Amino acid sequence: MSRPRSQAEYLARLVPPSVAGLNRRSLLAGAAGAGALLGTGLLAGCGSDSDSGAGSKTVSVGSNASDPTPKDVLAKLASGFQSKSGVTVNINTVDHNTFQENINNYLQGKPDDVFTWFAGYRMRFFAAKGLAGDVSDVWGKLSGFSDAFKKASTGDDGKQYFVPASYYPWAVFYRKSVWQQRGYQVPKTLDEFNRLGAQMKKDGLNPIAFADKDGWPAMGTFDILNLRINGYQFHVDLMAGKEAWTSDKVKKVFDTWAGLLPLHQPDALGRTWQEAAQSLQQKKSGMYLLGLFVAQQFNENEQDDIDFFTFPEIDSTIGAKALDAPIDGYMMARKPKSEANAKKLLEYIGGVDAANVMVKGDPGTLVANSGGDTSGYTALKKKAAELVGSATEIAQFLDRDTRPDFASTVMIPALQQFIKDPKDISGLLTSIENQKKSIFTS
Amino acid sequence: MSDLPLVQADRAVPPPAATTATRGRGRRLRLLSGTDRVVITLMVLVPLLLVVALVWLPALATVALSGTNWDGIGPLADIDWVGLKNYDDVVNIYPPFGPAIQNNLLWLAALFVVATPFGMFLAVLLDKELRGGRFYQTALYLPVVLSLALIGFVWQLIYSRDQGLLNALLGTQTDWYGDPNVNIWAVLFAAGWRHVGYIMLLYLAGLKGVDPSLREAAAVDGSSEVSTFFRVVFPVLRPINIIVLVVTVIESLRAFDLVWVINKGRNGLELISALVTANVVGEASRIGFGSALATIMLVVSLVFITLYLFTVMREDRR
């Protein structure tokens, strides 16, 4: 589950898959039927294609970019690549949500040569299962990516399986005008943060806008507290199932969170992130920890009034340099019909020309390649890019850094349970640990 | 002897004729032509194959998969058999399971005790041919035409804590969908809103079919409106009552869309169907675990199916 980037996408995911049409079962049935009918013929076709791969003139892209803007950007990238290399790009666009839900079947069937996906455990998981192609040699030709991006594109075996395209950082957002009027200062430590919250409460504001009806926004709060209290490596190990949820380290994260909860907007479980963002926009809330996409909920003329700071330091030995900044990008199928063309395309997508196309085409995201011409960025986006550029480590968000089954079936209900009743932390952690053991060992 | 009920041969032919095999065969040839036999065989075989392939095999596969830890990736040969571990996990370490069972039962009770009698009451009122009756009828039936997913959207606009109609009208700040003590009732209200219209229509159709002379006779005997309904009309509606009962049980077992649209069946709105979906569909892909939940749901459904069949068959025998 990624965070929805637009209202259309958000609405699209409200529709249950049974209503939205294509679901896993029908896909399975279809795949089985098609496989039985065409299996041998198709497989033979694949074989001969990859033999003559260097000579073929097409490459296919499986895309989850079903919204107009990203779809348009990808079309522009495809035509840019075509005019440069003479290779035709066939784009198969699938509804964003459907694409994600069917990724297992898609990758085991006949995936496109190149497909859109996300960095983090989600990428490493499919790489480890042998469902993705090694693109290390493409990385040898890429430039303009920080080490953090390369780390986020690397599988468990040390090879690269992913080419980043865009990303968006998580930070604490606020309205400049409100802060100027009240004379608030950006907090540097947890104490200052608490004091600021108390002051806001006194001034009749919700200190921290908060929503968790959809289940994922609270993951951002957990992540940042965990990163500040226990550091990046612990985050990675905890997400990989190597650390115990019942440890004192995790307990401290929840204790700290419980201390901050009174500063959060009440009744978060019935509110969507859009509604919480609107309370910030309407100057009823003082700040909001969310991804950069929060800016969508502000009017055009208010964009310059949005500012942010990274979540303050809690432990001075850990610092405040790590953050969540989920990266979207592209991967290669394990056996592309034309490996040479697929790699050529990935090299183009990771290059400066493509970065410039993305900067111009999509005002909603930051471009991963630092070589891109970012003069078109708003002040907010420039600052966001600087923030990520100065980050020592970039986490991918809880649901992208751990097993998807654990994130959605265990962590979402558990975090909601915590928000509902923050008192029984050790009971909650025992429950998470029991479920984690069962899932990670199966 | 699959042709027996179709032609009722035991009445057409004296019983002794059926005792010897040769004569029996001759009799059947006389009653059914070759074409008939082909048609009957096809009519039995084709639906049978469809039911086996689309209902029984998937159901059995679900039961079989519930004993594995399959994640949907890799060949079937790689599946590990884990026995009853999934069931153990469901009952012992899966927190949403208890609330889900509870909510499913609550759903059944609410539809059965509140929504169904209310729908019947409205049907009786509308049957009186009030002025503008058709208008009320249409208004009450309208929700049934909408899909539950759409109903979910409509009620979100009403129930939203910060921007919803209800809180704006009442001047309250109730978290209708977020507070786990409140949201199940809020959702049940929305589900009942739809169910009432459905039940109303079924009863209305039934009431139109009641022989007016029965009511007249009751009126002549000096029976009041209320006792006429309960002692004369209601017993006549027996077939409708059974349909309504079945519809209500089915509706409450398959309840899903509404809670899924609202919050994917979490935080107070757990239902077995939503848990199955959350585990099986999508990237989560805990197919073994989800199958265990689905099997439990199958068993619960079987209880009601058995009860229903038992009642209907006893009915037939009478």
Interface residues (C-beta under 8 A of the other chain):
Chain A: M1 L14 V15 P16 P17 S18 V19 N23 R24 Q100 E101 I103 N104 N105 Q108 R122 K129 L131 K213 D214 G215 P266 D267 A268 L269 G270 R271 E275 Q278 S279 P404 D405 S408 T409 I412 P413 A414 Q416 Q417 K420 S431 N434 Q435 S438 I439 S442
Chain B: N69 D71 G72 I73 G74 D80 V82 K85 D89 I93 Y94 P95 P96 S147 A149 G152 F153 Y159 S160 R161 D162 Q163 Q173 D175 W176 Y177 G178 D179 P180 N183 F256 D257 W260 V261 N263 K264 R266 N267 T277 A278 N279 V280 V281 G282 E283 A284 S285 R286 G288 F289
